[in-house]
């Protein structure tokens, strides 16, 4: 055992002069340094967190956030829990009664139109359905219940009596629907009307709830006895169907059930042209599919733009790296020149150049290369996007290429030639492989910039040349479907990250050089 | 080296001139011929035109005027890759994205040599420079000396008859450099390849070469075997550039019989061997090697001229002593003496007399 202890002592942690473990001493010594480094970056870190990370996180969260249905029509969502969409639209009065209560309350809060807008993303017509029904729901003849209760006993008109009843736990236990409706009404009265509930007579939907409770069981002793057996009643389901036949059909119910949760995959499904059908997620109808095509087009155009940037940028970068400093600087200025003009101006200039009656077509016709009747369509399609974006992104390819090429000594080419390689072999086997890190860096830059580009495709892309980002902008600015925009943005982000990962696996991110 | 007339001029520069800007000549009227198998060094300060000459021979620069011949054929218009000349670069220029073996295989691949033969030759070349175990490594994983060996093996693997080396040892430390000098010379002689070696390090030039061409100002100042270059420099530039030299300025007073008397500017007179002077009254720079200065009068010829000197500084350098003297008005006259048991260590302030054999003191042109 003594031997073992010796070994332990020898292989144990190194100790500093004061007997503490060396590692701890070192950490302590470095702590000040680390703290200072942290302090130096903290303003920027804070700025980035506030203006970049937090908004992005919020935006990404919106792609799954879905509280509006749950908040606006909680009773209906609860009632639909047990419903199976494959059996068709619900028939039971209880579900419609729940929706009735929800809608009356939502209408008071003016929340039903927002719900309609939200559900409209999932199926068309939801917006007008909710707006129309919401407008009418307060005028439905449910006052028959109020009148009959009041006729049975005037106490039912008295707000103070109601307040007393509803404060009693035994009453609440026997009349769950009534208690729930009364609470919602009381809250609404305080919040929306700034009144005291104990001084007001409840609205019709509270009486309706009471009637439905009584139909199911006995009235508590505290409340005046009524006999509801031969009372007039209204069928709420019929009222809904009368208002709009869509209430008798599946989609609205399905939407309300599917999106009843606090979180939803709906936006993401929508972003890949899918929807929640009766049997789970399914593809949308052929003519409603937009986004997959757009994603594919965005990818293909971005790859094409990257490729043309490599083809056009490589020779320029090579020339710059091999010219004497004076000429190289001049070329560099020419390469950087576009950065000094506004992006918008450059893109607009392309509009002038590319249109059918534009400079390029005129020149080609004048040269006789193109027939006047068959002028090239260079704008408002993919060609326009590719041409304009290649021009705009070219510096991002040339600069990293140049900085990598600058570090490749000319002696490599000479060595290759002295070893017997022709100019081409020397270039292809010796120079090119060493410039690949530059191509990699340039490609990543150009591709990632291209895939999220917005202004240029918007201006010169027409219908066929727009990118997914244009669609995202549309949902942010025009359709106000931020959830879908967030889902599209999230998918774009994931695609970029996945490509980055693939690139790292194939080329190796260590091979990417932006300089030196 | 047995030279026949046929290969007496395996490599030849004939009246070669080179200008980069059309205003000044970097290489002025270069004439040089090398027999097969020779190890020739181009030595000179930077900007003297030696590297330009090498690049013209390799084909990376074209001569503005004149002919460059290889094995009797004019190669002025042959592109570098068809010249079949092996070359070792200053920074080795090993392809960083290839392994050592791939680097060596490259010249064989472009020559369309079969795989098995390629592997044989690569292995053989690597063994030749004792790098057989490093074939799978990348150049960046090798030390400077190892990279140097690989670069050498790569230049030799396709068996060129002419190998050019452009300051190949410049980046190595002193000890390794001396070792590699030795190895390169042996390899070149063993394989019988003709070598043109460029350096600005005179020790390297002296120890390695069969002949050394001293370049200055675009011209070859002297082309001679190392000993001759050292012992018998033909002009003051060579005398100054090769080894250490004491210089004294003066005028020829008497001349004749392979010996001349020079009257130094200080008024003293000394014996010298006339090299670049022919008549009395001519200005001259006399040059004498520090180790040829004699402080023991008994060893001097009778009647030899001697100079008074004052010891300024004594430096112990291990195998030799280096003593700085004030002689004939010059404060940087240096003598070197061997560290032998009987050698005196001259203390600063001592007055001594120095002299030399007339053959060791050369009267050269006045720069």
Interface residues (C-beta under 8 A of the other chain):
Chain A: X409 X411 X412 X414 X415 X416 X417 X418 X419 X420 X421 X422 X423 X425 X426 X429 X430 X433 X434
Chain B: X58 X59 X60 X79 X80 X81 X82 X83 X84 X85 X86 X87 X89 X90 X91 X93 X95 X96 X97 X106 X107 X110 X111 X154 X155 X158 X164
